[in-house]
Amino acid sequence: MEITRHGELGRTNGNPYGIGEVFPSVSLDSGNFERVDASDLKGKYVLISIVPDIDTRVCSLSTKKFNQEADKFENIGFYTISTNSVAKQQQWCAAEGVERMKLLSDLNGQLGKKLGIYVEKTGNDARSIWILDKKGRVAYRELITEQSNEPDYQKALAFLREHTD
């Protein structure tokens, strides 16, 4: 998939997963020597915000925005996944006061590679929003082609409101 970053052309490693596909099974680091398998995020709707680098302006903004909104949704999992280390993610969360949004590390890009959103040139996953249904299938996705743009928060949140109990 073609993407841009500040207008500079880039490409992901493949074609991103589509609606209805089961989210890939990948073990991600959640800190404290704990790992979370993406395929275990079942049983409730889950919003996953994938960001290239938590320490950049747009990634920081989007994570904080979804963190603020998470309290309005019961029984919904909210995750941010980046290719930053767990230590970097924990430092960022402490500095920004983010507690509701769970951060997971895709340090080696294995999830991005499976999803078809890994950018080899930068070593990051492309910015995207994924909502998984209770069976772990992709129910909603937003692929942000200009990586310096923020996602459409309201559209993703409206989807959650319409499809959850």
C-alpha angles and dihedrals in degrees: 000000000000117000135169132216112201086340095307112127119242139162137221122226095256150331112317121242115272136225111290096024118124111251110250124263107245130151112233128188114246097176133255088072090295125133128200122204110218089219089062092065091098136119096059138038114279130198114206120190111194113200130181097224126000091210095064124093100249095041090051093047095049094047092050091047094052089043089057092048096046093079090063092062124068120202094013122120116223118197137170116201122193137161090244120114118262089247091056091047092049092049090050093048091050092049094046099039094238110160110144098054111076114220121212126188122231089179096162095038095242094141092045090050093051092045092049093241101104116123108209093191093062100024091234139113114249118253110266143144122227129184116194124201124226091277093054095255124138105260097167136012138177117194108198105211096188101056094203090062124093119238122255096265096180094052093051093045092047089053090053092049092050097046105040134071 
